[in-house]
Amino acid sequence: MTMNNLLLEVKDGVAVISINRPQALNALNSETLTELSACLDQADADSAVNVVILTGAGEKSFVAGADIGEMKPLTAVEAKAFGRLGNDVFLKIERLSKPVIAAVNGFALGGGCELAMACDIRLASEKAKFGQPEVGLGITPGFGGTQRLARIVGTGKAMELILTAKTINAAEAEKIGLVNAVYPPEELMGKAMEMAAQIAANAQIAVRECKACIRRGIQTDIDTGLAYETEAFGLCFSTADQKEGMSAFLEKRKEKNFIGK
């Protein structure tokens, strides 16, 4: 499909998806969400892609939020449909077989914070700002903010951030565990690519099984989670990459020829 609001580049096993609506600070409207869904499908189906990086075009914003201009006239029924669209796309990120890194280069407010939280790893620029300002607009978060923020930073901190609608900087976001690391703006994408390369250098069946186990496990009890892990552990022993990885270890070889099988 033609992409009006996204940029997609695949290089060295990494798909970089950039939200590209700089005139609207990369705000998410229905068209952008639909395009993002299609981009994710494309990256997931591409055997040349091992890792996905999500970022925002321009220097000011990752995603400033959902598009308020589109939302303001919505009826209750229409708003539920818009929320469902966003939630479906963000769940697709969580359930994507490949790891997704958010490179948060500026404003990540409302839907932007929710988009970052749906990713597996979050790296931020020193200029990044995070927040869920929805109660100041007369609404609740609609793309998973009430659910993911509490799971990531704890109930008390999530209550504080959502109920006060305050914005925090990147240093505070790192302190509370909302982001993994913070870098100078000019280093952010390089660091994201570096991490993506580290992930891509490993056995990809194992990487994807690990992501699936973590994502599924945090939604359930420890016994069920361990059952997921045991199945994944056993599955890996049917792969060529397990034979190669263990052979390299025993032979004291640094070079490994993983083939994704």
C-alpha positions as CSV (number, residue, x, y, z in Angstrom):
1,M,0.0,0.0,0.0
2,T,1.0,3.6,-0.5
3,M,2.3,5.1,2.7
4,N,1.4,8.8,3.3
5,N,2.4,9.1,6.9
6,L,5.2,6.5,7.4
7,L,8.7,5.8,6.2
8,L,10.0,2.3,6.0
9,E,13.7,1.4,5.5
10,V,15.2,-2.1,5.7
11,K,19.0,-2.3,6.2
12,D,21.3,-5.0,7.6
13,G,18.4,-7.0,9.0
14,V,16.7,-4.0,10.7
15,A,13.4,-2.4,9.6
16,V,13.2,1.2,10.7
17,I,9.6,2.5,10.7
18,S,9.3,6.3,11.1
19,I,6.0,8.0,11.8
20,N,6.2,10.9,9.3
21,R,3.7,13.6,10.0
22,P,6.0,16.4,11.2
23,Q,3.4,19.1,10.5
24,A,1.3,17.4,13.2
25,L,4.2,16.4,15.5
26,N,3.6,12.8,14.2
27,A,0.2,12.6,15.8
28,L,-1.6,9.3,15.2
29,N,-4.8,9.5,13.1
30,S,-6.7,6.6,11.7
31,E,-4.8,6.6,8.4
32,T,-1.4,6.5,10.2
33,L,-2.5,3.6,12.5
34,T,-3.7,1.7,9.4
35,E,-0.4,2.3,7.7
36,L,1.5,1.3,10.8
37,S,-0.4,-2.0,10.9
38,A,0.4,-2.8,7.3
39,C,4.1,-1.9,7.9
40,L,4.3,-4.2,10.9
41,D,2.8,-7.0,8.8
42,Q,5.4,-6.4,6.1
43,A,8.3,-6.4,8.5
44,D,7.1,-9.5,10.2
45,A,6.7,-11.4,6.9
46,D,10.1,-10.3,5.6
47,S,12.7,-13.0,6.3
48,A,15.5,-10.4,5.9
49,V,14.2,-8.5,8.9
50,N,15.3,-9.6,12.4
51,V,14.5,-6.5,14.5
52,V,12.2,-3.5,14.1
53,I,12.9,0.1,15.3
54,L,10.0,2.5,15.7
55,T,10.8,6.3,15.7
56,G,9.4,9.6,14.7
57,A,10.5,11.7,11.8
58,G,12.0,15.1,12.5
59,E,13.7,16.4,15.6
60,K,10.8,17.5,17.9
61,S,8.5,14.5,18.3
62,F,8.3,10.7,18.5
63,V,4.5,10.8,18.5
64,A,2.9,13.8,20.2
65,G,-0.3,11.8,20.8
66,A,-3.5,10.7,19.0
67,D,-4.8,13.3,16.6
68,I,-7.1,15.6,18.6
69,G,-8.4,17.2,15.5
70,E,-9.8,13.9,14.4
71,M,-11.0,12.8,17.9
72,K,-12.8,16.0,19.0
73,P,-16.1,15.4,17.0
74,L,-16.3,11.7,17.5
75,T,-19.4,10.1,19.1
76,A,-19.0,7.6,21.9
77,V,-19.5,4.8,19.3
78,E,-16.9,6.3,17.0
79,A,-14.5,6.9,19.8
80,K,-14.7,3.2,20.8
81,A,-13.9,2.2,17.3
82,F,-10.9,4.5,17.2
83,G,-9.6,3.2,20.5
84,R,-10.1,-0.4,19.2
85,L,-8.1,0.4,16.1
86,G,-5.2,1.8,18.2
87,N,-5.3,-1.1,20.6
88,D,-5.3,-3.7,17.8
89,V,-2.2,-2.1,16.2
90,F,-0.4,-1.8,19.5
91,L,-1.2,-5.4,20.4
92,K,0.2,-6.4,17.0
93,I,3.5,-4.8,18.2
94,E,3.6,-6.8,21.4
95,R,2.7,-10.0,19.5
96,L,5.0,-9.4,16.5
97,S,7.4,-12.4,16.3
98,K,10.4,-10.0,16.0
99,P,11.7,-7.6,18.8
100,V,10.6,-4.0,18.5
101,I,12.7,-1.1,19.8
102,A,11.3,2.3,20.3
103,A,13.8,5.1,19.6
104,V,12.0,8.0,21.3
105,N,13.4,11.2,19.9
106,G,11.0,13.9,21.3
107,F,7.5,14.2,22.6
108,A,5.9,10.9,23.5
109,L,2.6,12.0,25.0
110,G,-0.7,10.2,25.1
111,G,-0.8,7.8,22.2
112,G,2.9,8.4,21.7
113,C,3.7,7.2,25.2
114,E,1.3,4.3,24.6
115,L,3.0,3.4,21.4
116,A,6.4,3.4,23.0
117,M,5.1,1.2,25.9
118,A,3.9,-1.4,23.4
119,C,7.4,-1.8,22.2
120,D,9.7,-4.4,23.7
121,I,12.6,-2.0,24.5
122,R,12.5,1.8,24.8
123,L,15.5,4.0,24.2
124,A,15.2,7.8,24.6
125,S,16.8,11.0,23.6
126,E,17.7,13.5,26.3
127,K,15.1,15.7,24.7
128,A,12.3,13.1,25.0
129,K,9.2,13.9,27.1
130,F,6.7,11.4,28.3
131,G,3.2,11.7,29.7
132,Q,-0.5,10.6,29.6
133,P,-2.3,14.0,29.6
134,E,-5.8,12.6,28.7
135,V,-7.6,13.6,31.9
136,G,-6.8,17.2,31.1
137,L,-8.7,16.7,27.8
138,G,-11.7,15.1,29.5
139,I,-10.9,11.6,28.5
140,T,-9.1,8.5,29.6
141,P,-6.1,7.0,27.7
142,G,-7.5,5.0,24.9
143,F,-4.6,2.9,23.4
144,G,-3.6,1.0,26.5
145,G,-2.1,3.6,28.8
146,T,-4.0,2.6,31.9
147,Q,-2.9,-1.0,31.4
148,R,0.7,-0.9,30.2
149,L,2.0,2.0,32.3
150,A,1.0,0.2,35.5
151,R,2.6,-3.0,34.3
152,I,5.9,-1.2,33.5
153,V,6.3,1.3,36.3
154,G,3.9,0.0,39.0
155,T,0.4,1.0,40.1
156,G,1.3,3.9,42.3
157,K,3.5,5.7,39.8
158,A,1.0,5.0,37.0
159,M,-1.8,6.5,39.1
160,E,0.3,9.6,39.7
161,L,1.3,10.2,36.1
162,I,-2.2,9.5,34.6
163,L,-4.3,11.2,37.3
164,T,-2.1,14.4,37.4
165,A,-1.6,14.4,33.6
166,K,2.0,15.6,34.2
167,T,4.8,15.3,31.7
168,I,8.2,13.9,32.7
169,N,11.6,14.2,31.1
170,A,13.8,11.4,29.9
171,A,15.9,11.2,33.0
172,E,12.8,10.7,35.2
173,A,11.4,8.2,32.7
174,E,14.7,6.2,33.0
175,K,14.6,6.5,36.8
176,I,11.1,4.9,37.1
177,G,11.9,2.2,34.5
178,L,9.8,3.6,31.7
179,V,12.8,3.6,29.4
180,N,15.9,1.4,29.2
181,A,18.5,4.1,28.5
182,V,18.8,7.8,27.6
183,Y,21.3,9.2,25.0
184,P,22.2,12.5,23.5
185,P,19.9,13.2,20.5
186,E,22.6,12.7,17.9
187,E,23.5,9.3,19.3
188,L,20.0,7.9,19.7
189,M,19.5,6.1,16.4
190,G,23.1,4.9,16.3
191,K,22.5,3.3,19.8
192,A,19.2,1.8,18.6
193,M,20.9,0.3,15.6
194,E,23.7,-1.0,17.7
195,M,21.3,-2.8,20.0
196,A,19.4,-4.1,17.0
197,A,22.6,-5.5,15.6
198,Q,23.4,-7.2,18.9
199,I,20.0,-8.8,18.9
200,A,20.2,-9.8,15.2
201,A,23.6,-11.5,15.8
202,N,21.9,-14.1,18.0
203,A,19.9,-17.2,17.1
204,Q,16.7,-15.8,15.8
205,I,14.4,-18.7,16.7
206,A,15.6,-18.4,20.3
207,V,15.2,-14.6,20.3
208,R,11.6,-14.8,19.1
209,E,10.7,-17.6,21.5
210,C,12.2,-15.5,24.3
211,K,10.0,-12.5,23.4
212,A,6.9,-14.7,23.1
213,C,7.6,-16.3,26.5
214,I,8.1,-13.0,28.3
215,R,5.1,-11.4,26.7
216,R,2.8,-14.4,27.4
217,G,4.3,-15.1,30.8
218,I,3.7,-11.6,32.3
219,Q,0.0,-12.0,31.6
220,T,-0.4,-15.3,33.5
221,D,0.7,-17.2,36.7
222,I,4.2,-18.6,37.2
223,D,3.3,-22.2,36.5
224,T,1.8,-21.4,33.1
225,G,4.7,-19.1,32.3
226,L,7.2,-21.8,33.1
227,A,5.2,-24.2,30.9
228,Y,5.6,-21.8,28.0
229,E,9.3,-21.6,28.7
230,T,9.8,-25.3,28.9
231,E,8.1,-25.7,25.5
232,A,10.3,-23.0,24.0
233,F,13.4,-24.5,25.5
234,G,12.7,-27.9,24.1
235,L,11.8,-26.5,20.7
236,C,15.2,-24.8,20.4
237,F,16.9,-28.2,20.6
238,S,15.3,-29.1,17.3
239,T,17.1,-26.3,15.5
240,A,20.3,-26.1,13.6
241,D,21.1,-22.9,15.4
242,Q,21.2,-24.7,18.8
243,K,23.7,-27.2,17.4
244,E,25.8,-24.4,15.9
245,G,25.7,-22.2,19.1
246,M,26.7,-25.0,21.4
247,S,29.4,-26.3,19.0
248,A,30.9,-22.9,18.8
249,F,31.0,-22.7,22.6
250,L,32.6,-26.1,23.0
251,E,35.1,-25.4,20.2
252,K,35.9,-22.0,21.7
253,R,34.9,-20.3,18.4
254,K,33.8,-16.7,18.5
255,E,32.3,-16.9,15.0
256,K,28.8,-18.4,14.8
257,N,26.9,-19.2,11.6
258,F,23.3,-18.9,12.7
259,I,20.9,-19.5,9.9
260,G,17.5,-19.0,11.6
261,K,16.6,-22.7,11.3
